[in-house]
Amino acid sequence: MKNLNLKKILTIFVLLILITVKFGFTQDKVGTAASPFLGIPIGGKAIAMGGAFTSIADDATALFWNPGATSRIKKHDVCVSQTDHFLDTKHKYFGASIMLSPQDALGIHFNNFDYGNREPVTTVNEPNGTGEYWEASDLAIGLTYSRNITDRFSIGGTVKYIEQNIWHESASQFALDLGLLFITQFNGLQIAATLRNFGGELQLDGSDLVNRIDLDPDNEGNNENIVALLKTDKFPIPLIYSIGASMPIINQENLKFTVSADAIRPTNNSEYVNVGSELKIVKYFSIRAGYQSLGQKYAENGLTLGFGLDIPLYNYNLIVDYAYQDYGKLGDFQTTSLEIQF
């Protein structure tokens, strides 16, 4: 009976992926999606491993990378992370997963991109500023459920609310993430697949789009102050399909070396591959390296490096992760994460 249910789940998942790939990639949509922050990597460990994290996802960042892996964490997990980008922009993440049972996990995460300090509002008549300031930010809030179907296969999904804000205008939408993880019997090899940001389109709306117009300026006697709403275009959110694999090459008690790779196909860019590695020493210290966006045209990002420190504290584990990203002309990005497992 379990095998039959597993086959049904896999069949539904594969069919959904094929349908979305068929309709999501019928034409080149590079640079045409809204909310591109949904594809920006998060988490010190994941970033240091080049973003090749779909099949690993062993901390609370799994809520972002692969909801199907959340039930494999085995502990309650809380993670906060921040990446300092160029021009004072910051990418912030909070995730918390709770094991409801040995087989079920529930999680919530907040993914926020802050575009930096407020900027003065200028006009043609007031080039030095009107005294007002504008700011922009992106936010995604997700609720995740994951379950171990068997001792080697798990599946999960996330429902999330997405919102973009710029001054008085905003746009919002709901989306769905699906993920699965399969632990093979071959030397600890793990295989995973995810479908992220399956949802509708975003359309900006707000008070600045309301204007008073004269429909017939050449004639008198008509209403010169008819209220009109400027129409903005709708843009899809970036649908991202990824498959990944990871395997420990060395797996000893005090030394573990793991390699991983992800093949990623987003609707708002060309396909690419991320690769990563982690060397864990005495279970408490990790050194990581990776490379992002292999095969992608005009990519600025590439080399990633980092380390992690796992500190046991009574019944808790305090984990500190750091990542460095080389973004070419855009400079170097730094990520710091703090995680508590209990």
Backbone hydrogen bonds, N-H to C=O, Kabsch-Sander energy under -0.5 kcal/mol:
donor,donor_aa,acceptor,acceptor_aa,energy
5,N,1,M,-2.4
6,L,2,K,-2.4
7,K,3,N,-2.2
8,K,4,L,-2.0
9,I,5,N,-2.3
10,L,6,L,-2.5
11,T,7,K,-2.4
12,I,8,K,-2.4
13,F,9,I,-2.4
14,V,10,L,-2.6
15,L,11,T,-2.4
16,L,12,I,-2.3
17,I,13,F,-2.2
18,L,14,V,-2.5
19,I,15,L,-2.3
20,T,16,L,-2.4
21,V,17,I,-2.7
22,K,18,L,-2.2
23,F,19,I,-2.2
24,G,20,T,-2.5
25,F,21,V,-1.4
31,G,268,N,-1.8
32,T,29,K,-2.1
34,A,236,P,-3.0
38,L,35,S,-1.8
39,G,36,P,-1.9
40,I,37,F,-1.4
47,I,43,G,-2.5
48,A,44,G,-1.9
49,M,45,K,-1.4
50,G,47,I,-2.0
51,G,46,A,-2.6
52,A,49,M,-1.4
53,F,51,G,-1.6
56,I,53,F,-0.7
57,A,53,F,-1.4
62,A,59,D,-2.4
63,L,60,A,-1.2
64,F,61,T,-1.7
65,W,61,T,-2.4
66,N,62,A,-1.9
69,A,66,N,-2.1
70,T,67,P,-1.1
72,R,69,A,-1.8
73,I,70,T,-1.5
77,D,97,S,-2.5
78,V,340,I,-2.3
79,C,95,G,-3.0
80,V,338,L,-2.5
81,S,93,Y,-2.4
82,Q,336,T,-2.1
83,T,91,H,-2.7
84,D,334,Q,-2.4
85,H,83,T,-0.8
85,H,89,T,-2.5
88,D,85,H,-0.6
89,T,86,F,-1.6
90,K,114,D,-2.4
91,H,83,T,-2.6
92,K,90,K,-0.6
92,K,112,N,-3.2
93,Y,81,S,-2.5
94,F,110,F,-2.3
95,G,79,C,-2.7
96,A,108,I,-2.4
97,S,77,D,-2.8
98,I,106,L,-3.4
100,L,98,I,-0.9
100,L,104,D,-1.4
101,S,104,D,-1.6
105,A,146,S,-2.5
106,L,98,I,-2.7
107,G,144,T,-2.3
108,I,96,A,-2.3
109,H,142,G,-2.0
110,F,94,F,-3.0
111,N,140,A,-2.9
112,N,92,K,-2.9
112,N,110,F,-0.5
113,F,138,D,-2.2
114,D,90,K,-3.2
114,D,112,N,-0.5
115,Y,113,F,-0.5
115,Y,136,A,-1.7
119,E,134,W,-2.8
121,V,132,E,-2.5
122,T,120,P,-0.5
123,T,126,E,-1.4
129,G,126,E,-1.7
130,T,121,V,-2.5
134,W,119,E,-3.2
137,S,165,N,-2.2
138,D,113,F,-2.4
139,L,163,E,-2.6
140,A,111,N,-2.0
141,I,161,Y,-2.5
142,G,109,H,-2.5
143,L,159,V,-2.5
144,T,107,G,-3.0
145,Y,157,G,-2.3
146,S,105,A,-2.4
147,R,155,I,-2.6
148,N,103,Q,-2.5
149,I,147,R,-0.9
149,I,153,F,-1.4
150,T,153,F,-2.0
154,S,181,L,-2.4
155,I,147,R,-2.3
156,G,179,G,-2.4
157,G,145,Y,-2.3
158,T,177,D,-2.5
159,V,143,L,-2.3
160,K,158,T,-0.5
160,K,175,A,-2.6
161,Y,141,I,-2.7
162,I,173,Q,-3.4
163,E,139,L,-3.0
164,Q,171,A,-2.8
165,N,137,S,-2.6
166,I,169,E,-2.6
167,W,135,E,-2.9
169,E,166,I,-2.3
170,S,205,D,-2.5
171,A,164,Q,-2.1
173,Q,162,I,-2.1
175,A,160,K,-2.3
176,L,198,F,-1.6
177,D,158,T,-2.6
178,L,195,L,-2.7
179,G,156,G,-2.3
180,L,193,A,-2.2
181,L,154,S,-2.4
182,F,191,I,-3.1
183,I,152,R,-3.0
184,T,182,F,-0.7
184,T,189,L,-2.7
187,N,185,Q,-0.9
189,L,186,F,-2.1
190,Q,246,S,-2.8
191,I,182,F,-2.8
192,A,244,G,-2.5
193,A,180,L,-1.6
194,T,242,S,-2.6
195,L,178,L,-2.8
196,R,240,I,-3.0
198,F,176,L,-2.5
199,G,197,N,-1.0
200,G,174,F,-1.0
202,L,235,F,-3.3
205,D,170,S,-2.0
207,S,168,H,-0.7
209,L,206,G,-1.5
210,V,207,S,-1.5
211,N,209,L,-0.6
211,N,228,A,-3.1
213,I,211,N,-0.5
213,I,226,I,-2.6
215,L,213,I,-0.6
215,L,223,N,-0.5
219,N,216,D,-1.5
224,E,222,N,-0.6
226,I,213,I,-1.8
228,A,211,N,-3.6
230,L,209,L,-3.2
230,L,228,A,-0.6
235,F,202,L,-2.5
237,I,200,G,-0.9
239,L,237,I,-0.6
240,I,196,R,-2.3
241,Y,265,R,-2.1
242,S,194,T,-2.1
243,I,263,A,-2.1
244,G,192,A,-2.4
245,A,261,A,-2.3
246,S,190,Q,-2.0
247,M,259,V,-2.3
249,I,247,M,-0.6
249,I,257,F,-2.7
250,I,257,F,-1.5
252,Q,255,L,-3.2
256,K,280,K,-2.3
257,F,250,I,-2.4
258,T,256,K,-0.5
258,T,278,E,-2.7
259,V,247,M,-2.1
260,S,276,G,-2.4
261,A,245,A,-2.3
262,D,274,N,-2.7
263,A,243,I,-2.9
264,I,262,D,-0.5
264,I,272,Y,-2.8
265,R,241,Y,-3.0
267,T,239,L,-1.8
269,N,266,P,-0.7
272,Y,264,I,-2.1
273,V,294,L,-1.9
274,N,262,D,-2.4
275,V,291,Y,-2.3
276,G,260,S,-2.3
277,S,289,A,-2.2
278,E,258,T,-2.3
279,L,287,I,-3.0
280,K,256,K,-3.4
280,K,278,E,-0.6
281,I,279,L,-0.5
281,I,285,F,-3.6
282,V,254,N,-2.6
284,Y,281,I,-1.4
285,F,281,I,-1.9
286,S,308,G,-2.5
287,I,279,L,-2.4
288,R,306,G,-2.9
289,A,277,S,-1.8
290,G,304,T,-2.2
291,Y,275,V,-2.7
292,Q,302,G,-2.3
294,L,273,V,-2.7
296,Q,293,S,-1.6
299,A,296,Q,-1.0
302,G,326,D,-1.2
304,T,290,G,-2.3
305,L,324,Y,-2.0
306,G,288,R,-1.7
307,F,322,Y,-1.5
308,G,286,S,-2.1
309,L,320,V,-2.6
310,D,284,Y,-3.2
311,I,309,L,-0.6
311,I,318,L,-3.5
313,L,316,Y,-3.2
316,Y,313,L,-2.8
317,N,341,Q,-2.1
318,L,311,I,-3.0
319,I,317,N,-0.6
319,I,339,E,-3.1
320,V,309,L,-2.5
321,D,337,S,-2.2
322,Y,307,F,-2.6
323,A,335,T,-2.3
324,Y,305,L,-3.3
325,Q,333,F,-2.3
326,D,303,L,-2.3
327,Y,325,Q,-0.7
327,Y,331,G,-2.3
330,L,327,Y,-2.3
331,G,328,G,-1.6
333,F,325,Q,-2.3
334,Q,84,D,-0.9
335,T,323,A,-2.5
336,T,82,Q,-2.2
337,S,321,D,-2.7
338,L,80,V,-2.7
339,E,319,I,-2.7
340,I,78,V,-2.7
341,Q,317,N,-2.3
342,F,76,H,-2.1
